[in-house]
Amino acid sequence: MTNPDRRGMAGRILMLVSLLCLALGALLAWQVQAQQGERIALVMTVDDAIGPAISDYFQRGLELAEERDAELVVVEMDTPGGLDASMRSMIRAMLTSSVPVAIYVSPAGARAASAGTYLLYASHVAAMAPATHLGSATPVQIGGGGLPGLGDDDDGGEGDARAQEAEDTDEPATGNEGNADGEAPASEGETSEEAGGDDRRRGETAMERKVLEDAVAYIRSLAERHGRNADWAEQAVREAVNLTDREALEQNVIDVVATGLEDLLTQIDGRTVVMEDGERTLATADLAVERFDPDWRTKLLAVITNPNVAYFLMIIGFYGLIFELSNPGSLVPGTIGIISLLLALFAFQVLPVNYAGLALILVGLGLIVGEALMPSFGILGIGGIVAFVIGSVMLMDADNLNISLPMIGGIALLAAGLMLWVMTRFIGLRRRVPRTGQEELVGSEAKALEDFAGQGHVRLMGERWNARSTQPLTRGQAVRVTAVDGLTLEVEPLDASS
């Protein structure tokens, strides 16, 4: 092929590649324009306890919806409840969002308990699928409610907003003023049932009342914002009551009962919702559904902030640092330990940790290590295991966010086994014949350097020693050392000791 033919072929190939690039560019531009012009509903899925990972996922979904100029965000929810701090951050993001949010309790059999009830009340559209329920919104304090800041979100407290069966009372508690001790004065016509309710209310601590009243005021404000049943919301907080989907619709707790996502979008089309900047009419007919499922970041955060994982990371981190300090330069235990400990501290920062329990765990681990370094015949070790188990049970004593008892028992048994092994090793070392110092000489064999009876000299381990014997010895006779007195060896004939 001549040079002109080659140049012509190269020119045609170049032109073909250029046309192909132009076509791809036009196709991409058309796709971007089509996406920008498409009206979408962004759908998210929440099917776990409300925690830091779910809160991060939810807020990133709202940001994506605003970037995509979505008409609506639908959150398909099935949750047993979760952390108060995470729930409130999600509600703040929802109330300030420029995109309406519809909380849809689905699929059939799902629930929006405790924190899920608050989220449902805060949503612009509250919907449920058939055979679902909501309620049990009584706040539960972690660690007995004795720590300052519990239930106070501004102080970083971690009052838990999960569901728990409330104590049965004959009438719901009210927000009436009481005396200086927090006790409501009894009226003259007070019945025995009312008196019994007052007695139970007197048993509440000031912190419990503070958290309860704060939760009531919070959920009532959410209900009034969207025109929903505030009285039932207060009842759900005070008495932990529940409603099915049909009952919730009849009592104006939710807006619609929908059999599916398409049915939901059809029913809420044309509905007016309250946004931060005023009212807005929804136009949800013929919306394209785009899903935003939890990604690797959400799943990783969910794993790290799992109480059992965080607890196990703390144990690994502690022992990793101990092994590194006892064997400097090994690097591997120290590297794994510091990474695990930092991850555990991050998890504890966002979880409702009882710091008394955490202190007991650290003290217990320290005592167990102390048993290995300074044997006390089990006193330190047993005390350490007891403190470790009690602290582990106290660390996160709450439904859905507590530590597995089998894990606590397994780690305690492992620590006990390690302590028992260390004790048996030390007992064996005490029984072993010394190999250094003067004690090593006792029982050793030597040879007489001369004939003597009483005082003389022997050769022991290549050295000349003064020796004393109660029996006469001959030169070259094998003897055994029975004692050491300063620089003099007490010896006896070897055949005499056999």
Contacts in CASP RR format, 6 or more apart in sequence:
PFRMAT RR
TARGET T0000
AUTHOR 0000-0000-0000
METHOD contacts of the structure
MODEL  1
MTNPDRRGMAGRILMLVSLLCLALGALLAWQVQAQQGERIALVMTVDDAI
GPAISDYFQRGLELAEERDAELVVVEMDTPGGLDASMRSMIRAMLTSSVP
VAIYVSPAGARAASAGTYLLYASHVAAMAPATHLGSATPVQIGGGGLPGL
GDDDDGGEGDARAQEAEDTDEPATGNEGNADGEAPASEGETSEEAGGDDR
RRGETAMERKVLEDAVAYIRSLAERHGRNADWAEQAVREAVNLTDREALE
QNVIDVVATGLEDLLTQIDGRTVVMEDGERTLATADLAVERFDPDWRTKL
LAVITNPNVAYFLMIIGFYGLIFELSNPGSLVPGTIGIISLLLALFAFQV
LPVNYAGLALILVGLGLIVGEALMPSFGILGIGGIVAFVIGSVMLMDADN
LNISLPMIGGIALLAAGLMLWVMTRFIGLRRRVPRTGQEELVGSEAKALE
DFAGQGHVRLMGERWNARSTQPLTRGQAVRVTAVDGLTLEVEPLDASS
1 9 0 8 1.000
35 68 0 8 1.000
36 69 0 8 1.000
38 288 0 8 1.000
39 71 0 8 1.000
39 283 0 8 1.000
39 286 0 8 1.000
39 287 0 8 1.000
39 288 0 8 1.000
40 68 0 8 1.000
40 70 0 8 1.000
40 71 0 8 1.000
40 287 0 8 1.000
40 288 0 8 1.000
40 289 0 8 1.000
40 290 0 8 1.000
41 70 0 8 1.000
41 71 0 8 1.000
41 72 0 8 1.000
41 73 0 8 1.000
41 74 0 8 1.000
41 265 0 8 1.000
41 284 0 8 1.000
41 287 0 8 1.000
41 288 0 8 1.000
41 289 0 8 1.000
41 290 0 8 1.000
42 61 0 8 1.000
42 64 0 8 1.000
42 65 0 8 1.000
42 68 0 8 1.000
42 70 0 8 1.000
42 72 0 8 1.000
42 73 0 8 1.000
42 74 0 8 1.000
42 99 0 8 1.000
42 290 0 8 1.000
42 291 0 8 1.000
42 292 0 8 1.000
43 73 0 8 1.000
43 74 0 8 1.000
43 75 0 8 1.000
43 76 0 8 1.000
43 261 0 8 1.000
43 289 0 8 1.000
43 290 0 8 1.000
43 291 0 8 1.000
43 292 0 8 1.000
44 57 0 8 1.000
44 58 0 8 1.000
44 61 0 8 1.000
44 73 0 8 1.000
44 74 0 8 1.000
44 75 0 8 1.000
44 76 0 8 1.000
44 291 0 8 1.000
44 292 0 8 1.000
44 293 0 8 1.000
45 75 0 8 1.000
45 76 0 8 1.000
45 291 0 8 1.000
45 293 0 8 1.000
45 294 0 8 1.000
46 54 0 8 1.000
46 57 0 8 1.000
46 58 0 8 1.000
46 75 0 8 1.000
46 76 0 8 1.000
46 77 0 8 1.000
46 78 0 8 1.000
46 79 0 8 1.000
47 76 0 8 1.000
47 77 0 8 1.000
47 78 0 8 1.000
47 79 0 8 1.000
47 110 0 8 1.000
48 54 0 8 1.000
48 79 0 8 1.000
48 302 0 8 1.000
49 79 0 8 1.000
49 80 0 8 1.000
49 81 0 8 1.000
49 82 0 8 1.000
49 83 0 8 1.000
49 162 0 8 1.000
49 400 0 8 1.000
49 401 0 8 1.000
50 79 0 8 1.000
50 81 0 8 1.000
50 82 0 8 1.000
50 83 0 8 1.000
50 86 0 8 1.000
50 87 0 8 1.000
50 90 0 8 1.000
50 115 0 8 1.000
50 116 0 8 1.000
50 119 0 8 1.000
50 161 0 8 1.000
51 82 0 8 1.000
51 83 0 8 1.000
51 86 0 8 1.000
51 305 0 8 1.000
51 350 0 8 1.000
52 83 0 8 1.000
52 86 0 8 1.000
52 301 0 8 1.000
52 305 0 8 1.000
52 350 0 8 1.000
53 298 0 8 1.000
53 299 0 8 1.000
53 301 0 8 1.000
53 302 0 8 1.000
53 305 0 8 1.000
54 86 0 8 1.000
54 90 0 8 1.000
54 298 0 8 1.000
54 302 0 8 1.000
55 86 0 8 1.000
55 87 0 8 1.000
55 89 0 8 1.000
55 90 0 8 1.000
56 297 0 8 1.000
56 298 0 8 1.000
56 301 0 8 1.000
57 294 0 8 1.000
57 295 0 8 1.000
57 298 0 8 1.000
58 75 0 8 1.000
58 90 0 8 1.000
58 93 0 8 1.000
59 89 0 8 1.000
59 90 0 8 1.000
59 93 0 8 1.000
61 73 0 8 1.000
61 292 0 8 1.000
62 73 0 8 1.000
62 93 0 8 1.000
62 94 0 8 1.000
62 97 0 8 1.000
62 99 0 8 1.000
62 101 0 8 1.000
64 292 0 8 1.000
65 73 0 8 1.000
65 97 0 8 1.000
65 99 0 8 1.000
66 97 0 8 1.000
66 98 0 8 1.000
66 99 0 8 1.000
68 290 0 8 1.000
70 99 0 8 1.000
70 290 0 8 1.000
71 99 0 8 1.000
71 100 0 8 1.000
71 282 0 8 1.000
71 283 0 8 1.000
71 284 0 8 1.000
71 287 0 8 1.000
72 99 0 8 1.000
72 100 0 8 1.000
72 101 0 8 1.000
72 102 0 8 1.000
72 125 0 8 1.000
72 265 0 8 1.000
72 282 0 8 1.000
72 284 0 8 1.000
72 287 0 8 1.000
73 97 0 8 1.000
73 99 0 8 1.000
73 100 0 8 1.000
73 101 0 8 1.000
73 102 0 8 1.000
74 101 0 8 1.000
74 102 0 8 1.000
74 104 0 8 1.000
74 261 0 8 1.000
74 264 0 8 1.000
74 265 0 8 1.000
75 101 0 8 1.000
75 102 0 8 1.000
75 103 0 8 1.000
75 104 0 8 1.000
75 119 0 8 1.000
75 123 0 8 1.000
76 104 0 8 1.000
76 106 0 8 1.000
76 107 0 8 1.000
76 261 0 8 1.000
77 103 0 8 1.000
77 104 0 8 1.000
77 105 0 8 1.000
77 106 0 8 1.000
77 110 0 8 1.000
77 112 0 8 1.000
77 116 0 8 1.000
77 119 0 8 1.000
77 120 0 8 1.000
78 105 0 8 1.000
78 106 0 8 1.000
78 107 0 8 1.000
78 109 0 8 1.000
78 110 0 8 1.000
78 111 0 8 1.000
78 112 0 8 1.000
79 111 0 8 1.000
79 112 0 8 1.000
79 113 0 8 1.000
79 115 0 8 1.000
79 116 0 8 1.000
80 111 0 8 1.000
80 113 0 8 1.000
80 114 0 8 1.000
80 162 0 8 1.000
80 163 0 8 1.000
80 399 0 8 1.000
80 400 0 8 1.000
81 87 0 8 1.000
81 113 0 8 1.000
81 114 0 8 1.000
81 115 0 8 1.000
81 116 0 8 1.000
81 161 0 8 1.000
81 162 0 8 1.000
81 163 0 8 1.000
81 400 0 8 1.000
82 114 0 8 1.000
82 115 0 8 1.000
82 160 0 8 1.000
82 161 0 8 1.000
82 162 0 8 1.000
82 400 0 8 1.000
82 401 0 8 1.000
83 115 0 8 1.000
83 158 0 8 1.000
83 159 0 8 1.000
83 160 0 8 1.000
83 161 0 8 1.000
83 350 0 8 1.000
83 351 0 8 1.000
83 352 0 8 1.000
83 401 0 8 1.000
84 115 0 8 1.000
84 139 0 8 1.000
84 151 0 8 1.000
84 153 0 8 1.000
84 157 0 8 1.000
84 158 0 8 1.000
84 159 0 8 1.000
84 160 0 8 1.000
84 161 0 8 1.000
85 153 0 8 1.000
85 156 0 8 1.000
85 157 0 8 1.000
85 158 0 8 1.000
85 159 0 8 1.000
85 350 0 8 1.000
86 115 0 8 1.000
86 350 0 8 1.000
87 115 0 8 1.000
87 116 0 8 1.000
87 118 0 8 1.000
87 119 0 8 1.000
87 161 0 8 1.000
88 153 0 8 1.000
90 119 0 8 1.000
91 118 0 8 1.000
91 119 0 8 1.000
91 122 0 8 1.000
91 222 0 8 1.000
94 101 0 8 1.000
94 119 0 8 1.000
94 122 0 8 1.000
94 123 0 8 1.000
94 124 0 8 1.000
95 122 0 8 1.000
95 225 0 8 1.000
95 276 0 8 1.000
96 276 0 8 1.000
97 276 0 8 1.000
98 275 0 8 1.000
98 276 0 8 1.000
98 277 0 8 1.000
100 124 0 8 1.000
100 125 0 8 1.000
100 273 0 8 1.000
100 275 0 8 1.000
100 280 0 8 1.000
100 282 0 8 1.000
101 123 0 8 1.000
101 124 0 8 1.000
101 125 0 8 1.000
102 123 0 8 1.000
102 124 0 8 1.000
102 125 0 8 1.000
102 126 0 8 1.000
102 127 0 8 1.000
102 264 0 8 1.000
102 268 0 8 1.000
103 112 0 8 1.000
103 116 0 8 1.000
103 119 0 8 1.000
103 120 0 8 1.000
103 122 0 8 1.000
103 123 0 8 1.000
103 125 0 8 1.000
103 126 0 8 1.000
103 127 0 8 1.000
104 127 0 8 1.000
104 128 0 8 1.000
104 129 0 8 1.000
104 258 0 8 1.000
104 261 0 8 1.000
104 264 0 8 1.000
105 111 0 8 1.000
105 112 0 8 1.000
105 120 0 8 1.000
105 127 0 8 1.000
105 128 0 8 1.000
105 129 0 8 1.000
105 132 0 8 1.000
105 134 0 8 1.000
105 245 0 8 1.000
106 128 0 8 1.000
106 129 0 8 1.000
106 132 0 8 1.000
106 260 0 8 1.000
107 129 0 8 1.000
108 129 0 8 1.000
108 130 0 8 1.000
108 131 0 8 1.000
108 132 0 8 1.000
109 129 0 8 1.000
109 131 0 8 1.000
109 132 0 8 1.000
109 133 0 8 1.000
110 129 0 8 1.000
110 132 0 8 1.000
111 132 0 8 1.000
111 133 0 8 1.000
111 134 0 8 1.000
112 119 0 8 1.000
112 120 0 8 1.000
112 128 0 8 1.000
112 132 0 8 1.000
112 133 0 8 1.000
112 134 0 8 1.000
112 135 0 8 1.000
113 134 0 8 1.000
113 135 0 8 1.000
113 136 0 8 1.000
113 137 0 8 1.000
113 162 0 8 1.000
113 163 0 8 1.000
113 242 0 8 1.000
114 135 0 8 1.000
114 136 0 8 1.000
114 137 0 8 1.000
114 138 0 8 1.000
114 161 0 8 1.000
114 162 0 8 1.000
114 163 0 8 1.000
114 164 0 8 1.000
115 137 0 8 1.000
115 161 0 8 1.000
115 162 0 8 1.000
116 134 0 8 1.000
117 134 0 8 1.000
117 135 0 8 1.000
117 136 0 8 1.000
117 137 0 8 1.000
117 219 0 8 1.000
117 233 0 8 1.000
117 236 0 8 1.000
118 137 0 8 1.000
118 161 0 8 1.000
118 218 0 8 1.000
118 219 0 8 1.000
118 222 0 8 1.000
120 126 0 8 1.000
120 134 0 8 1.000
120 253 0 8 1.000
120 254 0 8 1.000
121 219 0 8 1.000
121 222 0 8 1.000
121 223 0 8 1.000
121 226 0 8 1.000
121 228 0 8 1.000
121 233 0 8 1.000
121 253 0 8 1.000
122 222 0 8 1.000
122 225 0 8 1.000
122 226 0 8 1.000
123 226 0 8 1.000
124 226 0 8 1.000
124 273 0 8 1.000
124 274 0 8 1.000
124 275 0 8 1.000
125 255 0 8 1.000
125 256 0 8 1.000
125 268 0 8 1.000
125 271 0 8 1.000
125 273 0 8 1.000
125 282 0 8 1.000
126 226 0 8 1.000
126 228 0 8 1.000
126 253 0 8 1.000
126 254 0 8 1.000
126 255 0 8 1.000
126 256 0 8 1.000
127 254 0 8 1.000
127 255 0 8 1.000
127 256 0 8 1.000
127 257 0 8 1.000
127 258 0 8 1.000
127 264 0 8 1.000
127 267 0 8 1.000
127 268 0 8 1.000
128 134 0 8 1.000
128 245 0 8 1.000
128 248 0 8 1.000
128 249 0 8 1.000
128 254 0 8 1.000
128 256 0 8 1.000
128 257 0 8 1.000
128 258 0 8 1.000
129 245 0 8 1.000
129 257 0 8 1.000
129 258 0 8 1.000
129 259 0 8 1.000
129 260 0 8 1.000
130 245 0 8 1.000
130 257 0 8 1.000
130 259 0 8 1.000
131 244 0 8 1.000
131 245 0 8 1.000
132 244 0 8 1.000
132 245 0 8 1.000
133 242 0 8 1.000
133 243 0 8 1.000
133 244 0 8 1.000
133 245 0 8 1.000
133 248 0 8 1.000
134 236 0 8 1.000
134 242 0 8 1.000
134 243 0 8 1.000
134 248 0 8 1.000
134 253 0 8 1.000
134 254 0 8 1.000
135 163 0 8 1.000
135 236 0 8 1.000
135 240 0 8 1.000
135 241 0 8 1.000
135 242 0 8 1.000
135 243 0 8 1.000
136 163 0 8 1.000
136 164 0 8 1.000
136 165 0 8 1.000
136 236 0 8 1.000
136 240 0 8 1.000
136 241 0 8 1.000
136 242 0 8 1.000
137 161 0 8 1.000
137 163 0 8 1.000
137 215 0 8 1.000
137 219 0 8 1.000
137 233 0 8 1.000
137 236 0 8 1.000
137 237 0 8 1.000
137 240 0 8 1.000
138 163 0 8 1.000
138 164 0 8 1.000
138 166 0 8 1.000
138 212 0 8 1.000
138 215 0 8 1.000
138 236 0 8 1.000
138 237 0 8 1.000
138 238 0 8 1.000
138 239 0 8 1.000
138 240 0 8 1.000
139 151 0 8 1.000
139 159 0 8 1.000
139 160 0 8 1.000
139 161 0 8 1.000
139 211 0 8 1.000
139 212 0 8 1.000
139 215 0 8 1.000
139 237 0 8 1.000
140 159 0 8 1.000
140 160 0 8 1.000
140 161 0 8 1.000
140 162 0 8 1.000
140 164 0 8 1.000
140 398 0 8 1.000
140 399 0 8 1.000
141 150 0 8 1.000
141 151 0 8 1.000
141 159 0 8 1.000
141 160 0 8 1.000
141 207 0 8 1.000
141 208 0 8 1.000
141 211 0 8 1.000
142 150 0 8 1.000
142 158 0 8 1.000
142 159 0 8 1.000
142 160 0 8 1.000
142 352 0 8 1.000
142 353 0 8 1.000
142 354 0 8 1.000
142 396 0 8 1.000
142 397 0 8 1.000
142 398 0 8 1.000
143 354 0 8 1.000
143 356 0 8 1.000
143 394 0 8 1.000
143 397 0 8 1.000
144 354 0 8 1.000
144 397 0 8 1.000
145 205 0 8 1.000
145 207 0 8 1.000
145 208 0 8 1.000
146 205 0 8 1.000
146 207 0 8 1.000
147 354 0 8 1.000
147 355 0 8 1.000
148 155 0 8 1.000
149 155 0 8 1.000
149 156 0 8 1.000
149 157 0 8 1.000
150 157 0 8 1.000
150 158 0 8 1.000
150 159 0 8 1.000
150 207 0 8 1.000
150 211 0 8 1.000
151 157 0 8 1.000
151 158 0 8 1.000
151 159 0 8 1.000
151 210 0 8 1.000
151 211 0 8 1.000
151 214 0 8 1.000
152 214 0 8 1.000
157 352 0 8 1.000
158 351 0 8 1.000
158 352 0 8 1.000
158 353 0 8 1.000
159 211 0 8 1.000
159 352 0 8 1.000
160 352 0 8 1.000
160 398 0 8 1.000
160 401 0 8 1.000
161 215 0 8 1.000
162 398 0 8 1.000
162 399 0 8 1.000
162 400 0 8 1.000
162 401 0 8 1.000
163 240 0 8 1.000
163 399 0 8 1.000
164 240 0 8 1.000
164 399 0 8 1.000
165 240 0 8 1.000
166 238 0 8 1.000
166 239 0 8 1.000
166 240 0 8 1.000
167 200 0 8 1.000
169 197 0 8 1.000
169 200 0 8 1.000
169 239 0 8 1.000
170 193 0 8 1.000
170 194 0 8 1.000
170 196 0 8 1.000
170 197 0 8 1.000
171 193 0 8 1.000
171 194 0 8 1.000
171 197 0 8 1.000
172 234 0 8 1.000
172 235 0 8 1.000
172 238 0 8 1.000
172 239 0 8 1.000
173 201 0 8 1.000
173 212 0 8 1.000
173 238 0 8 1.000
175 213 0 8 1.000
175 216 0 8 1.000
176 184 0 8 1.000
177 184 0 8 1.000
178 184 0 8 1.000
178 185 0 8 1.000
179 185 0 8 1.000
181 202 0 8 1.000
182 202 0 8 1.000
182 206 0 8 1.000
182 209 0 8 1.000
183 198 0 8 1.000
183 201 0 8 1.000
183 202 0 8 1.000
184 198 0 8 1.000
184 201 0 8 1.000
186 194 0 8 1.000
186 195 0 8 1.000
186 198 0 8 1.000
190 198 0 8 1.000
204 212 0 8 1.000
212 237 0 8 1.000
212 238 0 8 1.000
215 237 0 8 1.000
216 234 0 8 1.000
216 237 0 8 1.000
216 238 0 8 1.000
219 230 0 8 1.000
219 233 0 8 1.000
219 234 0 8 1.000
219 236 0 8 1.000
219 237 0 8 1.000
220 230 0 8 1.000
220 233 0 8 1.000
220 234 0 8 1.000
222 228 0 8 1.000
222 233 0 8 1.000
223 229 0 8 1.000
223 230 0 8 1.000
223 233 0 8 1.000
224 230 0 8 1.000
225 274 0 8 1.000
226 273 0 8 1.000
226 274 0 8 1.000
227 252 0 8 1.000
228 252 0 8 1.000
228 253 0 8 1.000
228 254 0 8 1.000
229 251 0 8 1.000
229 252 0 8 1.000
229 253 0 8 1.000
232 241 0 8 1.000
232 243 0 8 1.000
232 251 0 8 1.000
232 253 0 8 1.000
233 253 0 8 1.000
235 241 0 8 1.000
236 242 0 8 1.000
243 251 0 8 1.000
243 253 0 8 1.000
245 254 0 8 1.000
245 257 0 8 1.000
246 257 0 8 1.000
247 253 0 8 1.000
248 254 0 8 1.000
249 256 0 8 1.000
249 257 0 8 1.000
255 268 0 8 1.000
255 271 0 8 1.000
256 264 0 8 1.000
256 267 0 8 1.000
256 268 0 8 1.000
258 264 0 8 1.000
258 267 0 8 1.000
261 289 0 8 1.000
265 284 0 8 1.000
265 285 0 8 1.000
265 287 0 8 1.000
266 284 0 8 1.000
266 285 0 8 1.000
268 282 0 8 1.000
268 284 0 8 1.000
269 282 0 8 1.000
269 283 0 8 1.000
269 284 0 8 1.000
269 285 0 8 1.000
270 281 0 8 1.000
270 282 0 8 1.000
270 283 0 8 1.000
270 284 0 8 1.000
271 281 0 8 1.000
271 282 0 8 1.000
272 279 0 8 1.000
272 280 0 8 1.000
272 281 0 8 1.000
272 282 0 8 1.000
273 279 0 8 1.000
273 280 0 8 1.000
273 282 0 8 1.000
294 302 0 8 1.000
303 309 0 8 1.000
304 310 0 8 1.000
304 313 0 8 1.000
304 343 0 8 1.000
304 346 0 8 1.000
304 347 0 8 1.000
305 347 0 8 1.000
305 350 0 8 1.000
305 351 0 8 1.000
306 347 0 8 1.000
307 347 0 8 1.000
307 351 0 8 1.000
307 395 0 8 1.000
307 396 0 8 1.000
307 401 0 8 1.000
307 402 0 8 1.000
307 403 0 8 1.000
308 403 0 8 1.000
308 404 0 8 1.000
308 407 0 8 1.000
309 347 0 8 1.000
310 343 0 8 1.000
310 344 0 8 1.000
310 347 0 8 1.000
310 348 0 8 1.000
310 351 0 8 1.000
311 344 0 8 1.000
311 392 0 8 1.000
311 395 0 8 1.000
311 403 0 8 1.000
311 407 0 8 1.000
312 407 0 8 1.000
312 411 0 8 1.000
313 340 0 8 1.000
313 341 0 8 1.000
313 343 0 8 1.000
313 344 0 8 1.000
313 347 0 8 1.000
314 340 0 8 1.000
314 341 0 8 1.000
314 344 0 8 1.000
314 348 0 8 1.000
314 361 0 8 1.000
315 365 0 8 1.000
315 411 0 8 1.000
316 336 0 8 1.000
316 337 0 8 1.000
316 340 0 8 1.000
317 336 0 8 1.000
317 337 0 8 1.000
317 338 0 8 1.000
317 340 0 8 1.000
317 341 0 8 1.000
317 344 0 8 1.000
318 337 0 8 1.000
318 341 0 8 1.000
318 362 0 8 1.000
318 365 0 8 1.000
319 333 0 8 1.000
319 337 0 8 1.000
319 365 0 8 1.000
320 333 0 8 1.000
320 334 0 8 1.000
320 336 0 8 1.000
320 337 0 8 1.000
320 340 0 8 1.000
321 333 0 8 1.000
321 334 0 8 1.000
321 337 0 8 1.000
321 338 0 8 1.000
321 341 0 8 1.000
322 369 0 8 1.000
323 330 0 8 1.000
323 333 0 8 1.000
323 334 0 8 1.000
324 330 0 8 1.000
324 331 0 8 1.000
324 333 0 8 1.000
324 334 0 8 1.000
324 337 0 8 1.000
327 333 0 8 1.000
348 358 0 8 1.000
351 396 0 8 1.000
351 401 0 8 1.000
352 396 0 8 1.000
352 398 0 8 1.000
352 401 0 8 1.000
353 395 0 8 1.000
353 396 0 8 1.000
354 394 0 8 1.000
354 395 0 8 1.000
354 396 0 8 1.000
354 397 0 8 1.000
356 391 0 8 1.000
356 394 0 8 1.000
357 390 0 8 1.000
357 391 0 8 1.000
357 392 0 8 1.000
357 394 0 8 1.000
357 395 0 8 1.000
358 391 0 8 1.000
358 395 0 8 1.000
360 387 0 8 1.000
360 388 0 8 1.000
360 390 0 8 1.000
360 391 0 8 1.000
360 394 0 8 1.000
361 387 0 8 1.000
361 388 0 8 1.000
361 391 0 8 1.000
361 392 0 8 1.000
361 395 0 8 1.000
363 384 0 8 1.000
363 387 0 8 1.000
364 383 0 8 1.000
364 384 0 8 1.000
364 385 0 8 1.000
364 386 0 8 1.000
364 387 0 8 1.000
364 388 0 8 1.000
365 384 0 8 1.000
365 388 0 8 1.000
365 415 0 8 1.000
366 384 0 8 1.000
367 380 0 8 1.000
367 381 0 8 1.000
367 383 0 8 1.000
367 384 0 8 1.000
367 387 0 8 1.000
368 380 0 8 1.000
368 381 0 8 1.000
368 384 0 8 1.000
368 385 0 8 1.000
368 388 0 8 1.000
368 415 0 8 1.000
368 418 0 8 1.000
368 419 0 8 1.000
370 380 0 8 1.000
370 381 0 8 1.000
371 378 0 8 1.000
371 380 0 8 1.000
371 381 0 8 1.000
371 384 0 8 1.000
371 419 0 8 1.000
371 422 0 8 1.000
371 423 0 8 1.000
372 418 0 8 1.000
372 419 0 8 1.000
372 422 0 8 1.000
374 380 0 8 1.000
375 422 0 8 1.000
375 423 0 8 1.000
375 426 0 8 1.000
377 423 0 8 1.000
378 419 0 8 1.000
378 423 0 8 1.000
381 419 0 8 1.000
385 412 0 8 1.000
385 415 0 8 1.000
385 416 0 8 1.000
385 419 0 8 1.000
388 411 0 8 1.000
388 412 0 8 1.000
388 415 0 8 1.000
389 408 0 8 1.000
389 409 0 8 1.000
389 412 0 8 1.000
392 403 0 8 1.000
392 408 0 8 1.000
392 411 0 8 1.000
392 412 0 8 1.000
393 403 0 8 1.000
393 405 0 8 1.000
393 408 0 8 1.000
395 403 0 8 1.000
396 402 0 8 1.000
396 403 0 8 1.000
433 440 0 8 1.000
434 440 0 8 1.000
438 484 0 8 1.000
438 486 0 8 1.000
441 460 0 8 1.000
441 481 0 8 1.000
441 484 0 8 1.000
441 489 0 8 1.000
442 481 0 8 1.000
442 482 0 8 1.000
442 483 0 8 1.000
442 484 0 8 1.000
443 480 0 8 1.000
443 481 0 8 1.000
443 482 0 8 1.000
444 460 0 8 1.000
444 461 0 8 1.000
444 480 0 8 1.000
444 481 0 8 1.000
445 478 0 8 1.000
445 479 0 8 1.000
445 480 0 8 1.000
445 481 0 8 1.000
445 494 0 8 1.000
446 458 0 8 1.000
446 459 0 8 1.000
446 460 0 8 1.000
446 465 0 8 1.000
446 467 0 8 1.000
446 478 0 8 1.000
446 479 0 8 1.000
446 480 0 8 1.000
446 481 0 8 1.000
446 489 0 8 1.000
446 491 0 8 1.000
447 458 0 8 1.000
447 459 0 8 1.000
447 476 0 8 1.000
447 477 0 8 1.000
447 478 0 8 1.000
447 479 0 8 1.000
448 456 0 8 1.000
448 457 0 8 1.000
448 458 0 8 1.000
448 467 0 8 1.000
448 473 0 8 1.000
448 474 0 8 1.000
448 475 0 8 1.000
448 476 0 8 1.000
448 477 0 8 1.000
448 479 0 8 1.000
449 456 0 8 1.000
449 457 0 8 1.000
449 458 0 8 1.000
449 459 0 8 1.000
449 464 0 8 1.000
449 475 0 8 1.000
449 476 0 8 1.000
450 456 0 8 1.000
450 457 0 8 1.000
450 475 0 8 1.000
451 472 0 8 1.000
451 473 0 8 1.000
451 474 0 8 1.000
451 475 0 8 1.000
452 467 0 8 1.000
452 469 0 8 1.000
452 472 0 8 1.000
452 473 0 8 1.000
453 469 0 8 1.000
453 471 0 8 1.000
453 472 0 8 1.000
453 473 0 8 1.000
454 468 0 8 1.000
454 469 0 8 1.000
454 470 0 8 1.000
454 472 0 8 1.000
455 466 0 8 1.000
455 467 0 8 1.000
455 468 0 8 1.000
456 466 0 8 1.000
456 467 0 8 1.000
456 468 0 8 1.000
456 469 0 8 1.000
457 464 0 8 1.000
457 465 0 8 1.000
457 466 0 8 1.000
457 467 0 8 1.000
458 464 0 8 1.000
458 465 0 8 1.000
458 467 0 8 1.000
458 479 0 8 1.000
458 489 0 8 1.000
458 491 0 8 1.000
459 465 0 8 1.000
460 481 0 8 1.000
460 489 0 8 1.000
465 487 0 8 1.000
465 488 0 8 1.000
465 489 0 8 1.000
466 487 0 8 1.000
466 488 0 8 1.000
466 489 0 8 1.000
467 479 0 8 1.000
467 488 0 8 1.000
467 489 0 8 1.000
467 490 0 8 1.000
467 491 0 8 1.000
468 485 0 8 1.000
468 488 0 8 1.000
468 489 0 8 1.000
468 490 0 8 1.000
468 491 0 8 1.000
469 479 0 8 1.000
469 490 0 8 1.000
469 491 0 8 1.000
469 492 0 8 1.000
469 493 0 8 1.000
470 492 0 8 1.000
471 492 0 8 1.000
471 493 0 8 1.000
471 496 0 8 1.000
473 479 0 8 1.000
473 491 0 8 1.000
473 493 0 8 1.000
477 493 0 8 1.000
477 494 0 8 1.000
478 493 0 8 1.000
478 494 0 8 1.000
478 495 0 8 1.000
479 491 0 8 1.000
479 492 0 8 1.000
479 493 0 8 1.000
479 494 0 8 1.000
480 491 0 8 1.000
480 492 0 8 1.000
480 493 0 8 1.000
480 494 0 8 1.000
480 497 0 8 1.000
481 489 0 8 1.000
481 490 0 8 1.000
481 491 0 8 1.000
482 490 0 8 1.000
482 491 0 8 1.000
482 492 0 8 1.000
482 497 0 8 1.000
483 489 0 8 1.000
483 490 0 8 1.000
484 490 0 8 1.000
END
